[in-house]
Amino acid sequence: MRVAYICADPGVPVFGTKGSSVHVQEIVRAWHRAGADVTVYCTRAGTDRPADLAGLRVAEIRPQSLSGAAPAGAASAGAAREQAIRAAAVALAEAVVRGGCDVVYERYSLFSPALAMVSGALRVPAVLEVNAPLIEEQQRYRDLSDIGLAERMLATNAAAASVVACVSEPVVQWVQDRVPGARTLLAPNGVNTGRVTPRRPVRLHSGSFTAGFVGTLKPWHGVGYLLQAVAQANIRSAGPTWRAKIIGDGPCRQDLEQTAALLGVEAEFTGAVAPDSVPGLLHECDAAAAPYPAPAPGRDDYFSPLKVYEYLAAGLPVVASGVGQIPSILHHERTGLLVKPADPGAIAAALLRLGSDPALRVRLGTRARAAAVGLYSWDSVLATIRLALASDKKVA
C-alpha cells in the first residue's frame, strides 16, 4: 500500500523537535509498521531527521518568498503569505497525483486544498487528521487575514475525506459544527513505547527529587504553576527538596527562568532537544507534571497531550491538572495524581506525597507504563483510523 502523507503547514517541520513534528514522525512509523510504503509531501522538511527515518522519501515544496511588496490583489502581507501557502499546497497535491498513491493522509492545515485535490483526482481513500481548531487558534494567537479561505479549505477537505480523525471530543464537535456530515472519528494521540522506555522504578539520587516537564514553553502549558509548586513544596517539606527539569523551549523561557530565580527554585532548562533525547532526560526525573491552567469561560480544552502519554511510557508518576482529555487518560491514584488546575498548592501537595512515599512512586509508575503499552500505542491509534477507513472504502 502506498501512502501519501501531506503536511502543508510551514509551522510544522517534519523533522523537528516540536510536539507536532513528533506526531508526524510517529504516524509515519506506524504506517511503516503496518506495511505501508510512505512518501511525505511537505512545505517544511526540517533538519533533525531521526536515524530510523533516514530512508523516508520526502518531497518539500516551500511557499514562495514573501519578501518585498505584497502581490497585486493581496490585501496585506498576511493575505499574501496565506495565498503562498495555499499555492505550495496545490503544488504538493499535484506532485502526489503525478506520483500516485493508494491512500492520502493529510495533517490539517489552514490553507491547503491538497486532500480534496488528491482524493478527487486519484479516487483513493483519504484521511484528514485534525489536531486543533486552527481557525480560532490562528485568530487568537497569531494573525488570520483571509478567514473565508480558511473556512473553505476546511469545508472542502473535511467533506472529501473518507475519515476525519480528531484528537479529542471538542475537536470532533468543532469539525461537525463547521462541516455537518463530515465523517468524524475520535482518535486521541499516543506514544511510541519502543522509543520512550521505562526508567528505573526507584531512581538513585542524592537528597533531592526532580519534577520534569516536556513541551513548548507557552502560557497555556502552565509551567509557572509547577515552579510555584516546587517552591511551596520545599518550604513545607521536612525531608528532601524538589527541583525542576524543564525539557523544551519557547517564548516564555526567559520569564520562567526569572520566575524560578525569584522563587529560589533550582530549575534546569534544557532548551529544545531532539525527540530521541527526551526519554533519557525523563529517566533523570522522579515525577512528571502537566500543570495546565483552567480553561477560559466558555472554552473547552481540546488538546490530546503528547507529554502525558510520554510520561506514562517512561514509567513516571504523573501529576496533572484534571482538565480536558487528561482524566480519561490518567486514572487518579492508579496511573497518576489529578489536581485542580491553576493550583500550585495542590501540585505541591502531590509532590510532597510522592516524595514521602517511594512505594506510591513505584506503584504509579509501574501502572503508568503498563497503560502506555496496553492502551496508548501509535499502532493502536492508526489501527482505529484504518478500521474506520476500511468501513468506508475497503483498504487492505
BELJO-V724673 format. One record per helix or strand of 2 or more residues. SS is the DSSP state (@ for helix, = for strand). FROM is the first residue (numbers start at 1). TO is the last residue. If there is no record, write none. Layout:
# BELJO-V724673
SS/FROM/TO + SS/FROM/TO
This chain:
# BELJO-V724673
=/2/7 + @/19/33 + =/37/42 + @/51/53 + =/57/60 + @/77/99 + =/103/107 + @/114/122 + =/125/130 + @/134/141 + @/147/160 + =/163/166 + @/169/178 + =/184/186 + =/208/214 + @/219/221 + @/223/236 + =/241/248 + @/253/263 + =/267/271 + @/275/282 + =/287/290 + @/306/313 + =/317/321 + @/326/329 + =/336/339 + @/344/356 + @/358/375 + @/378/392
